[in-house]
Amino acid sequence: MSKSNQPKPTTEYSDDQKRIMGLIQADDKIYYFDYEGFIGQKPSLAGLWLDSQFEQFTFEPILAPLAADLGVTYILWDEWVAKLHGLKLRGYLAVGYSPHEAESTPEMGQPEAWYRNAHWFLKRQVLWSKVTRPRTWTLDGVASHLGFKLKRYGTKQATQRLRYTLQFAERYGDIQHFTPTAKAKWTKLLNYNRQDVESLKYALEIGLRMNLSNRITQ
């Protein structure tokens, strides 16, 4: 998902919902995730950071036979939702950078019960000084402002790379027929998704540390 152009929420949230979804505490059990996919459809790919481990999952049946060779795990969408439900029961909160991930997983119910919006937290809850406050609130903007070294993968290229991979998989059905170009597009998509998750984690952890430090010194 492109963070240079944040998707607008498709759901109207009450002030109370926004407040809850923007509250993150240093002692919360959290995991980070980010989707890639096509507008108006279920996600095709998810990057997940949980308990110091990063994994990527695809929900595209056409990629199931190729998943291991492509460096991802194939699971059914219902299995993914069950995994998230299990994390909720274990006391975890999900963190993304916009309402998009929550809105793309309606099976999880009301987002404030399981999901936190790092964008809202960083913009509204972190105790920034005039010097440290970011000038732009995209994920790339905030993370780079805080020192994260971003690699540029091109604006709005994720969907095109995903479409190219799916078309290639449908046409040939095995990894041996993937051209260097096809492999490179897929690898860039995975790297882009991983960078989104890692920069999200980086920015949020700094925001939490800033709040803790400011409260100690007050």
Beta strands, then each sheet from edge to edge (+ up, - down):
strand 1: 30-36
strand 2: 45-50
strand 3: 53-58
strand 4: 73-74
strand 5: 93-96
strand 6: 115-117
sheet 1: 4+ 3+ 2- 1+ 5+ 6+
end
